[in-house]
Amino acid sequence: MSKIPSLFENKVPPKLGLVCITTSDHVRFRTVTRKRLLQLTDDEQATVLRELYGNNLQRLNGAWDFCTTHKIHLYRLSSALFPFADTPLGAAVLDEFTEELLSTGKRAIAAGIRLVIHPDQFVVLSSEKPDVVENSIKILETHARIMDKLGLPHSPWAIMEIHGGKSKRSEALVSVIKALPQNIRTRLALENDEYAYGASEILEICHAAGVPMVFDAHHHVIHEGLNTYEDPSVAQMLAAARTTWPNPEWQLVHISNGCESFLDRHHSDFITVMPSCYSAAPWIEVEAKLKEQAIDKLRTEWLPNLYSMPVFA
């Protein structure tokens, strides 16, 4: 087996990312239900959304402050940051915040915070139903529009991560991706999942569609029925996924642990088991229930031990 060059050979530790909110109240966002909004007149709806968007924008700036204080350089934006922004009314209200959004994005960039987003499960580009695909593209258009307003680049530096969706629809998925608008396609990345699209299949799709692959080690072990992150295929898939990134230093991966057992798909509070090959991952989104506490635990217990950790493929 060949050795994967570790970032730690150059003394560069992986950057650990915060997902959406904190366990504490430092990073939280407001929302409104569809039922409540539809009970209001159009003018009242606009007022509610205007107040909500403005408040969440302030909270987003607070997220930058939290990340800066805690030296977190990767942050996953909430897909529900601006509820109903995919409607004509919501889009019009969002336009009122164009200057504030650009200023907010510039603050994140200046602070060295990389921003990504993981749209919700309703995005299924491989669906057999045209209306589902159309709605999925509409959702992605809204997220891309928000990222544009934040001044984020049209590149995998600011990715929108989605799953493959409907199984056994690889060709359809590639076809839809290739036809996406430029500000979506240049940011899109695909993640392997537990059931429909394993890592090897998503890798092939990513190469065919020309988009990066976000490797998730926990999804991989569940899909393959493995009992350890040290199975050779984990390091092999990490290395293979890196070949899909136009800049290998931008490669992003996910990590989670099972809650009740190793192969439990539900996330645990902390990350207590980390693939040794992840010492070679430049950017890691930490998908643990206790958010910033899980990041702190990895910093104190995992990162200090990496210099002597072997990484094999």
Secondary structure by P-SEA (a helix, b strand, c coil): cccccccccccccbbbbbccccccccbbbbbbbaaaaaaccaaaaaaaaaaaaaaaaaaaaaaaaaaaaacccbbbcccccccccccaaaaaaaaaaaaaaaaaaaaaaaabbbbbbbbccccccccccaaaaaaaaaaaaaaaaaaaaaccccccccccccccccccaaaaaaaaaaaccccccccbbbbbccccccaaaaaaaaaaacbbbbccaaaaaaaacccccccaaaaaaaaaaaaaccccccbbbbbbbbccccccccccccccccccccccccbbbbbcccaaaaaaaaaaccccccccccccc
